[in-house]
């Protein structure tokens, strides 16, 4: 089989310094990306210039918020697999090779996600608060969705899976979690995988302050309510346990 092509999508707004470091890590991949798409969500700094300097394709998106920016990037991506990280994500050299391995070894896989460790915060906060946050996110969202959730700082999905659900994701509510909305849209019939070994480093700035925590909780709750309005959790689990392939682009959830 020919090797799959990988498109890396990075939404950004006024984060040129972090983006420069992110792209430098992507430049050192053992398996290079076929393309890097940086979605400029109305930056007033030199984020777009940083992207161009690293050979990325810049896609402007005027609608404010990560949901609109991420969706615009997925729409613009031309590779077989759409890989997503954030501007403050630092990836190891074998990250894209590991992502590709999942999809090339399993032709039915719709999406894969991994985990991360937090940098630029005290080690105790990274281990205690950051570790607790990620464990809670994966456990709670798995229960709410009946399948592993995707995490926007470290995830990938097959382009055909995106095309199947692109009209069902939220693009306009900036105060929601785009990765949660996408996870809901893929549905319990999709084949999703959580790989603990697929690990990146992310900025710990989201862990600072009670206001940040409340905002993240409010965004998660908005996304949960939106997803449950379409299909409540007991129906999702019933579909999952039946092993039905309906309601999602794949052939059954995993993980």
C-alpha positions as CSV (number, residue, x, y, z in Angstrom):
1,X,0.0,0.0,0.0
2,X,1.3,3.5,-0.7
3,X,2.1,5.6,2.4
4,X,-0.6,7.8,3.7
5,X,-0.2,11.5,3.3
6,X,-0.4,13.6,6.6
7,X,-1.8,17.1,6.9
8,X,-1.0,18.9,10.2
9,X,-3.6,21.5,11.1
10,X,-2.7,24.2,13.7
11,X,-5.3,26.9,14.7
12,X,-3.6,30.0,16.0
13,X,-4.4,33.5,17.2
14,X,-1.7,35.9,18.4
15,X,0.6,33.1,19.5
16,X,3.7,33.6,17.3
17,X,6.3,32.7,19.9
18,X,4.7,29.4,20.8
19,X,3.9,28.7,17.1
20,X,7.6,29.1,16.2
21,X,8.6,26.5,18.7
22,X,5.8,24.2,17.6
23,X,6.8,24.4,13.9
24,X,10.5,23.9,14.7
25,X,9.6,20.6,16.4
26,X,7.5,19.6,13.4
27,X,10.5,20.4,11.1
28,X,12.4,17.6,12.9
29,X,10.0,14.8,12.3
30,X,11.4,11.4,11.2
31,X,8.4,11.2,8.9
32,X,7.7,14.7,7.6
33,X,4.2,16.0,7.1
34,X,2.9,16.2,3.6
35,X,1.7,19.7,4.4
36,X,1.3,21.9,7.5
37,X,-1.9,24.1,7.5
38,X,-1.8,27.0,10.0
39,X,-5.3,28.6,10.4
40,X,-4.9,32.3,11.3
41,X,-7.9,33.2,13.4
42,X,-7.5,37.0,13.2
43,X,-4.0,37.4,14.6
44,X,-2.6,40.9,15.1
45,X,1.0,39.6,15.7
46,X,3.3,37.9,13.2
47,X,1.8,34.4,13.6
48,X,1.1,34.2,9.8
49,X,4.7,35.3,8.9
50,X,6.1,32.7,11.3
51,X,4.0,30.0,9.6
52,X,5.1,31.1,6.1
53,X,8.8,31.1,7.2
54,X,8.5,27.4,8.1
55,X,6.8,26.5,4.8
56,X,3.3,26.2,6.2
57,X,0.2,27.1,4.2
58,X,-1.8,29.8,5.9
59,X,-5.6,29.7,5.9
60,X,-7.4,32.8,7.2
61,X,-10.6,32.3,9.2
62,X,-12.4,35.5,10.3
63,X,-15.0,33.8,12.5
64,X,-13.6,34.0,16.0
65,X,-13.0,30.9,18.1
66,X,-11.2,27.6,17.9
67,X,-14.2,25.6,16.6
68,X,-14.4,27.8,13.4
69,X,-10.6,27.8,13.0
70,X,-10.1,24.1,13.5
71,X,-13.0,23.2,11.1
72,X,-11.6,25.6,8.5
73,X,-8.2,23.8,8.8
74,X,-9.8,20.4,8.4
75,X,-11.7,21.6,5.3
76,X,-8.5,22.9,3.8
77,X,-6.4,19.8,4.5
78,X,-5.6,17.7,1.5
79,X,-3.9,14.7,3.1
80,X,-5.3,11.3,3.7
81,X,-5.0,11.8,7.5
82,X,-5.6,15.1,9.2
83,X,-3.4,15.5,12.3
84,X,-4.2,18.2,14.8
85,X,-2.1,20.0,17.5
86,X,-2.2,23.4,19.1
87,X,0.2,26.3,18.6
88,X,1.7,25.6,22.1
89,X,2.2,21.8,21.4
90,X,5.7,20.4,21.3
91,X,5.9,17.1,19.6
92,X,8.6,14.4,19.7
93,X,10.5,13.5,16.5
94,X,8.6,10.3,16.0
95,X,5.1,11.8,16.5
96,X,3.9,11.7,12.9
97,X,5.5,8.3,12.3
98,X,3.5,7.0,15.3
99,X,0.3,8.6,14.0
100,X,0.8,7.1,10.5
101,X,1.5,3.7,12.0
102,X,-2.0,3.6,13.5
103,X,-3.8,4.3,10.3
104,X,-1.6,2.2,8.0
105,X,-1.9,-0.8,10.2
106,X,-5.7,-0.5,10.6
107,X,-7.7,0.5,7.5
108,X,-10.9,0.8,9.5
109,X,-9.5,3.3,12.1
110,X,-11.3,6.6,12.0
111,X,-9.3,8.6,14.6
112,X,-6.6,8.3,17.2
113,X,-5.7,10.5,20.1
114,X,-3.0,10.6,22.7
115,X,-2.0,12.3,25.9
116,X,0.5,14.9,27.1
117,X,2.6,16.4,29.8
118,X,2.5,20.1,30.7
119,X,5.6,22.3,30.5
120,X,6.3,26.0,31.6
121,X,4.6,25.4,35.0
122,X,6.0,24.0,38.3
123,X,6.5,20.3,38.2
124,X,4.1,19.7,41.0
125,X,1.3,21.5,39.2
126,X,2.1,19.6,35.9
127,X,1.9,16.3,37.7
128,X,-0.9,16.9,40.1
129,X,-3.3,19.4,38.4
130,X,-2.3,18.5,34.8
131,X,-2.4,14.8,35.3
132,X,-5.7,15.0,37.2
133,X,-7.2,17.2,34.5
134,X,-6.3,14.8,31.6
135,X,-7.3,11.7,33.5
136,X,-10.6,13.3,34.4
137,X,-11.2,14.4,30.9
138,X,-10.7,11.0,29.3
139,X,-12.7,9.1,31.9
140,X,-15.6,11.5,32.1
141,X,-15.9,12.1,28.4
142,X,-15.6,8.4,27.6
143,X,-18.6,7.8,29.9
144,X,-20.5,10.6,28.3
145,X,-19.8,9.6,24.7
146,X,-19.5,5.8,24.9
147,X,-16.1,6.0,23.2
148,X,-12.8,7.6,23.8
149,X,-12.8,11.4,23.3
150,X,-10.4,13.2,21.0
151,X,-8.0,15.8,22.5
152,X,-7.2,18.7,20.3
153,X,-3.6,19.1,21.4
154,X,-2.8,15.6,20.1
155,X,-5.1,13.8,17.7
156,X,-5.6,12.7,14.1
157,X,-8.5,11.5,12.0
158,X,-8.9,10.1,8.6
159,X,-10.0,12.7,6.0
160,X,-12.9,10.6,5.0
161,X,-14.2,10.5,8.6
162,X,-14.0,14.3,8.7
163,X,-15.9,14.6,5.4
164,X,-18.6,12.4,6.8
165,X,-19.3,14.6,9.8
166,X,-18.2,18.1,8.8
167,X,-21.8,19.3,8.5
168,X,-22.6,18.1,12.1
169,X,-19.9,19.9,14.0
170,X,-20.2,23.3,15.8
171,X,-18.4,26.0,14.0
172,X,-19.9,29.2,15.5
173,X,-20.0,28.8,19.3
174,X,-16.5,29.9,20.4
175,X,-17.3,29.0,24.0
176,X,-17.3,25.3,23.4
177,X,-14.7,22.5,23.0
178,X,-14.2,21.8,19.4
179,X,-12.5,18.4,20.1
180,X,-15.5,17.3,22.2
181,X,-18.0,18.5,19.5
182,X,-16.0,16.5,16.9
183,X,-15.9,13.4,19.1
184,X,-19.7,13.6,19.5
185,X,-20.2,14.0,15.8
186,X,-18.1,10.9,15.0
187,X,-20.4,8.9,17.2
188,X,-20.3,5.5,18.9
189,X,-20.2,3.7,15.6
190,X,-16.8,5.3,14.7
191,X,-13.6,3.4,15.4
192,X,-11.6,5.6,17.7
193,X,-8.4,4.8,19.6
194,X,-6.7,6.2,22.6
195,X,-2.9,5.5,22.7
196,X,-1.2,6.4,26.0
197,X,2.1,6.1,24.2
198,X,1.2,8.9,21.8
199,X,2.5,11.7,24.0
200,X,3.3,15.4,23.4
201,X,4.2,18.4,25.6
202,X,1.7,21.2,25.9
203,X,1.8,24.6,27.7
204,X,0.5,24.6,31.2
205,X,-1.0,28.1,30.9
206,X,-4.5,26.6,30.8
207,X,-3.9,25.3,34.3
208,X,-3.2,28.7,35.8
209,X,-6.0,30.3,37.9
210,X,-9.5,29.3,38.9
211,X,-11.0,31.4,36.1
212,X,-9.3,29.2,33.5
213,X,-10.7,26.1,35.2
214,X,-14.2,27.5,35.3
215,X,-14.1,28.5,31.7
216,X,-12.9,25.0,30.6
217,X,-15.7,23.4,32.6
218,X,-18.3,25.7,31.1
219,X,-17.1,25.0,27.6
220,X,-17.2,21.2,28.2
221,X,-20.7,21.4,29.6
222,X,-21.9,23.4,26.6
223,X,-20.5,20.7,24.3
224,X,-21.9,17.9,26.4
225,X,-25.4,19.4,26.3
226,X,-25.2,19.9,22.6
227,X,-24.1,16.3,22.0
228,X,-26.7,14.8,24.3
229,X,-29.5,16.8,22.6
230,X,-28.7,14.8,19.5
231,X,-28.1,11.5,21.2
232,X,-28.3,11.0,25.0
233,X,-25.6,8.8,26.6
234,X,-27.8,5.8,27.3
235,X,-28.6,5.6,23.5
236,X,-25.0,6.0,22.7
237,X,-24.0,3.2,25.0
238,X,-26.8,1.0,23.7
239,X,-25.5,1.5,20.2
240,X,-21.9,0.9,21.3
241,X,-22.8,-2.3,23.1
242,X,-24.8,-3.6,20.1
243,X,-21.7,-3.1,18.0
244,X,-23.7,-1.1,15.5
245,X,-21.9,0.8,12.8
246,X,-24.8,3.2,12.4
247,X,-24.4,6.8,13.5
248,X,-20.7,7.2,12.7
249,X,-18.3,6.9,9.8
250,X,-16.5,3.8,11.0
251,X,-17.1,0.2,12.0
252,X,-17.3,0.3,15.8
253,X,-15.7,2.1,18.7
254,X,-12.5,1.0,20.3
255,X,-10.8,1.8,23.6
